[in-house]
Amino acid sequence: MALWLVFAGLSGAPLAAGAEAPRFAYVTNQGSETVSVVDLETLKVVATIPVPGKPAGVAVSLVQDRVYVTCPDAHDVAVIDTKTNTVVARWPAGKGPLGIAIGWSGTKYELYVADWYDKIIRFLDADSGAALAEIEVGQSPSGFAELAVADRDSNTISIFDSNGHTRLGQVGVGERPFGMAAWYGQGKDSLSLRGFITANVGSDDVTIIEPGLGWFEKTKVTTIKVGRRPYAVAVSVPHQRAFVTDQYGGTVSVIDLTSLTKTDTIEACDHPEGINYDAGRKAVYVACWFDNKLIRIDAETLKITGEVAVGDGPRAFGNFIK
């Protein structure tokens, strides 16, 4: 039970009642080596920040005026000050930093950085960038959801403890999991983590993991077919829906988390990739890699309600709205 409670209230938790809706999206553009700052009220780009190094992963801090961006070609993490929309620091982060997340260790905010080549997670101090620890996980770690990371080339997720910086174990999923999301309960269970959802690039499906005794005994694993080359996942808690970007299909698959079935397919754009849910506006935002735009989807009607041009090659891999 202690492990279960570790996750509640971290970066993927639903927006608390009365909390201010996120206002900006920070979209990493690998081709143009920039980050586009999009005002979510007007759906317009209000700033373009140069970030050399092929920016890919992104994690926004909900309590600090910072956004953290992984730059695989520069082998570092770029730190953006959201008050000035400028890069204020570059921190070394190994051979191939890709996925990134931020969480509370019990004493400080820490960054979790997945190193694609070294099959490790690096823990960095979110204030100073100081290296705190590293742990070995599976092959080609990519996306995070709370205290779990997708091990793409091991067909697993690794679950870890941020307090002791240790890996607790692994759970098998589909082929080549890449992006993933946490699934929270609804209503009185809104702060209860129900499980994890992985987008499996190699098997064109998602894996939904619901824990039994902890995460490693009597775990319920459900596989649901989606579109071609699923890339990332976002969850709407109020609607109990998961939205999956199907990179090669140009679609977004919609999964009903009550029945654990795929219910809809949304025609989205050319190579949809990063995806986030905005609880304040009840909308899903999708970065379109080949169309160089960010689109907005109504999470209830499943209709596209707006779009905005961003930089070249937007990936927005991670939590990109603040």
C-alpha positions, 0 to 999 in steps of 0.5 A: 500500500505504501508504494501505491500512495507514493504516486498520489499528487505528483506531476501527472495528478489531475488539476485540483478543484479551483486551480488555475487552468494552464495557460501556455504550451511549450512545444519542442521543435526538433527541426528548427531547434526551438521551443514554441510558446503557445497561449492556450486562450488565444491559440497563438504563438507568443514566443519562440525560444532558440534551443540548439541540440534537437530538443525533444522531451519536455517537462513543465514545473507547476510550482517553479517558473521553469520548463525543462527540455532534453536536447539529445544532440547536445547531451544536456537539459536546457532550462527555460525561465517562463517569466522571460522565455529564455534559456537560463542554464544547460545541464549535462545529462548523458549520452542520449537524454530523451524522456524527462519528468519532474517529481518531489523526492520528499525533500526537494524537486528532482528531474528524472532524465531517461538516457536512451543509450545508457539504459539509465535514469539520471536524477538531477536537482531541479534547482541546480542541475546537480547530479544526485543519482542514477539507476539502471533500467531497461533498454532504450528508456523513453517516456515517463508517467509518475515513478515509471519509465517505458523501456522501449527495447525491453518491452517493459516498464520500470517502476522506481523509488525517487526517495531511495533512487532505486528500481523496484521492478519491471512489468511486461507490456507490448512491443516497444513501449514509448510514451506512457501516462498515469491513469487516475480514478474519478470523483472520490477516487480522483487522487487515486492512481488506477494504473499506467497506460503505455503506447506500444510502437511495435505492436500497434496497441496499448497496455493498461496495467492495473496493480494487484498486490503492489505492482508485481503480484496479481497485476492485471494487464489489458491489451487494446489495439489502436492505430499504426505506430502509437506514440504517446498517451494522455488521460482525461480524468473527468471523461475517463478516456485515454487519447493515443497518438497513432503516429503512422495512422495520422489519427488519435485513438480514444479508449473508454477506461470504464469498459477498457475498449477503443471507442473512437478514431479521430482523424488528426494530422500528419504524424501526431506525436506529443499529446497532453490533456488540459483539465481547465479547458477539457481539451487535448492538445496534439503536436503534429510532427510533419504538419508543423502545428499544434491542434486542439481536440474537445475531449467530450465531442472529440472534434478538432476545435483549433490549431496553430502553426509552430516550429519545424518538426514539433515533438512535445514529448512529455508534459508540455502545458503549464 
